[in-house]
Amino acid sequence: MAISQENRYDAVVLLGFGGPAGPAEIRPFLDRVLQGRSIPASRYEEVVDHYLRIGGKSPYNELTHGQAEALRAILRERGIALPVNVALRNAAPLIEDVFHALARSGAQRLLGVILAAHQSAASWDRYVERAEEARRSLGTSAPDIDYTSPFFDHPLFVQAQAARAREAMARLGRETVDGAALIFTAHSIPQTIADSGPYVRQLRRSAELVASLLNAPSWTLAYQSRSGSPTEAWLDPDVRSVLRDLPQASGMREAVVVPLGFLCDHVEILYDLDMEAAQIAEASGIRMERAPALNDHPLFIEMLAQIVAERLRRARGETALCAHQPQ
């Protein structure tokens, strides 16, 4: 596989988290996720139970492959003949296996798209680290890799999130969110990690932009799915507390919950929101509707196509600049 002088890349690689594809994969998957980290055994078993309660598997892998196929189709329609590969941190196809296969095929330069809209050392940085580990293991045959920019404030990302929120509003019989609580959620991370990076700032910017499109008079950014030692400070407020306190705090009895920090369905949405948070909302007398995750929303796939195409244009510009440098 030779480098295309037109594209300057041999493949696009979507780097994602992964999930267990069946009950037998739940514990090996969690062991990969938790490698080098210590969490209480009780929390580990809780998460195993959560996967079992949503059917013993996660739809994450299938949905991510669907995103890749949709992106591949758009690029092909626009004359961009690039393979689009999925590479996962914690499930097959693992990042290292994908990189080794691409190297064997002759790939020399890759364009990575990190499937995390908001940057933190707990997410974005770990994808880059795993990619670099894979490259180091290949030695001189390792392909180079560039990355697309974060897309937390990309207009199409914002529009897609707003469109999903409107779907939840419609299920409540609402044309506006005025009078209902608009709650954005994202994965909680340790406060020390949050303090050293742009994660919260980027989340708040995303929330502001989506709320503006919805003409929302107010909104709340809440966190979910925390793990780790109970003595360690993590980002809050927790979405469960927000829902529990909502009637007394604001008098509101309806809530639209938007999983802003998640790009597709997996256990943090299907259990933590659809089961646990929904039960708390019901017990608190709240009608709660959860906005669908982006999954394969056409605006989100179009956004992926645009950020890939923009990086290709930049790469061609870099090639042209180098070609005109004095020798």
N, C-alpha and C positions, 0 to 999 in steps of 0.2 A: 504494500500500500504506500504509494508515494504522496508527498504533501501536494495538495492542490494549490497551484499558484493563484487560482481565483479566490479560494477561501482561506488559505494559509492554515487551515485546521483539517485534521483527518477524521475527527468525530466530536460530537457533543456528548458529554457525560452528565446525567442528572444524578447528583449525589444526595441520597436520602437516608432516613433513619432505619427503616425496615421494621418487620413485625413477624411473629410466629405464624406459619402457614397451617398449623394444626396443633392439636393438644400435645403431641409428643415433642413439639419444638418449643413449647412455652418456657421450660426451665433452661434449656441450652441458650435460648434467646436472651433470657434475663441474665444469665451468667455472663454473656458477652457484653450486655449493656452495663453491667455493674463491675466489670473487670477493673480492679484497682480501687474500688470504692466500697465502703462499708455502710450497709443499712441494717436496721433491726430485722431479725429473722421473721418477726411477726408481719412487718411491712412486706417482705418478700412473698410470704404466703398469701397475703391479701391481694397482691397483684396477680399471682397465679389464679386465685379465685375470680378476680375481675375478668381475666381472659376466658375462663371457663364459662362465666355467666353471659358473655357476649357470643358464645358459640364455639369457644376453644381455638379461635384463630383471630387474626387481625386482617382487615381488608386492605391494609396499607400497601403491601407489595403489589397486589393486583391493580389498585388505583394508580399507583405510581407508574406502572407499566402502561396503563391507559393514558396517562398524561404524556408519556414519552411517545406513544403511537400517534396521539393527536398532534403533538408538536412536529413529529417527523412528517406527517401528512401536510401540514401547513407549509413547512419549509420546502417540501418537494413541489407543492403547487407554485411556489415563488422562485423556483429554479435553483434552490439551494440543496444540492445532492449530498447531504451529510448524514452518516449514520447517527442515530440518537440512542445512546446506551443508558441503562439504569445501573447504578452501583450503590450498594447499601452498606451502611456501617455495621449492622447487626444481623443481617439475614442474607441469604443468597438472592442474587449474585453479589458477593462481597466485593468491596472496593478493590482489595488486593487482587482478587481473581480476575476482575474486569480489566484492570490495568495490565496484568500479565498477558491476558488474551489479546488485548489491543497491541501490546508490544510485539507479540509473536506475529501479528498480522502486518507489522511494519509501520504502525502508527508512530509518528514522531512529534506531533503537537495536538493537544486536546483542548477543548473549550469546556470548562466545568461550570455547571449551574448548580449552586447549592440550594437545596430545597428547604430553606429557612428564610423567612422574610425579614427577620430581625436578628441582629448580630449579638452573640455573646460567646464567652469562652466555653460555655457548656454546650453550645450547638455549632455555630458557624466555625469557630476555631478548631473544633474536633474533626470536622469534615476535612479541613485543610491538613491537619496533622496526619490523619489516616491516609490521605492521598500522598503526602510526602513520604510516609513510611513505605507505602507501596512502591513509590518511585525509587527510594533508596535500595529496596530489595532487588530491583532490576539492574542496578548499576548503570553501565554506560548505555544499555539498551532502553533506558527509561524514557518515555515520551515527556516532553515539556507540557506544562498545563497552565493555562490562563483561566481567570474566573470572571464571570459577568458580575456587575455591580449589584449591591443590595437593592431590593425593589420595594421596600416598605412604604415608600411614598410615590411609587409609580402610579400614574393616573388610572391605568387599567386594573391594577391590583385593588386600588381604592374603589373603583366602580364595581368590580366583581364582588367585593365584600358588601357594598351597599345593596347590590342586587340580591344577594343571599339574605341580607337582613330584611329586605322588603318581602321576601317569601315567608319569613317568620311572622312579620307584621300582618300579612294577608291571612294567615291561619288564625290570628287573633281577631280578624275582622276589622283591621285598622288600615287606614290610608296614611296616617301619620303616627309617629311615635310619641307625640305630645300626650302626656298623661300616663305613659307607661315608662318603666325603667329600661334604659338602654345600657346593657352590661356587656362590655368587651372582656374576653378572657384570654389569657396566655399562660404558658407553663411557668410555674414559679421556679426560681433558681435561688441559690444562696445569696444573701444580701452582699457578702463580700465580693462575689463575682459580679453582681449587678453594679456595684459601686465603681468598678474598674473598667466598665465598658458602656456602649451606647444602647444597650438593650431596652431599658425603660424609656429613654428619650425617643427611640424609634417607635416603640409601641404607642406612646402617647401621640406622636405625630400621626401615625396611621389612624388611631382612634379619632383624632380631631378631624382629619380629612373625611373619613367615612361619616361621622356624625354631621358634618357640614352638608354632605350630599343628601342626608336624610332630614335635614332641617330640624335636627334634634336640639331641644333647648338645654338639655343636660345629658351627661353620660358618666359611666363609672368604668374604670379599668380595674379588673379583679384578676386574681391569679388562682391557679388550680394545680392539682396533681403533684403536690410537693412530696418529697421523700427525704431520706437522710435522717440524721439525729434530731430528735425533738428539741434538743437544747440549742441547736444551731438556728440562727435567724435566717428566714427566707422571706422573699417578697410577699407582701400582703396588701390589701385584704384578700382573704380567701373568698371565692365566689359563694361558697356555702353560707358563710357568715353574712355576706351581703344580702343574699336571698332571705335568710332567716330574719334579718333585722329590717327588711324593706318596709313592711306595713307600718311599723312604729316609727321608722326614721323619716319616711316620706308620705305615708298614707297610700302609696301606690299598691295596686293589687294585680298588676300585669307586668310581665318582664319579657323583653327580647334579649336573648343571650347570644352573642356573636363570638364564635371561637376564632378570634382575630389572629392568634399566634400559631394556628394550625392550618396546614394546606390541604389535608385530606383526612378522612375518617380513620380513626384508630381507637385504641382502648381509652385514651384520655377524653375522647368525645363520647364514644358509645357507652362507656360505663360511667366515667366521672361526671359527665354532664347529663346524659340521657337517663341514667338510673339514679345515681346518688343525688346530684343537684336537683333533679326533677322531683324526687321524693321529698326533699326538704322544702321545695317550693310549694308542693301540694299540702304538706303538713302546716305550712305557714299561711295557707289561704291565698296563694298566688297562682295565677294562670301564667305559666311560663312556656314560651316557645323558643326552641333553639334554632338558630339559623343554620342551614346546611353548610358544611365545609365547602371550600372552593372546588375540590375534586377536579372534574373536567369542565368547569364552567367555561364557555367559549371566550369570555373576556380574559380569564386567567391564562388560557392556552395562547391566546393572541399576544398577551403580554410576554410570555416566554419566547414566542417567535420574534417579537420586536427586540428584546434584549439580546437575543442571539444574533439577529441581523445587524444590530448596532455594533456589537463587538467584532463581527466580520468586517464591517465597513472600516472600523478603526484599524483592524489588522491590515487591510488592504492599503489604507493610508500610510501605515508604518512601512509597508513594503515599498510603496512608491517613493516615500521620503528617503529611505535607505538607497534606493536605486539612483537617486539624483544627488547623493552626497559625492563631493569630490574624492577621487581615488588617490 
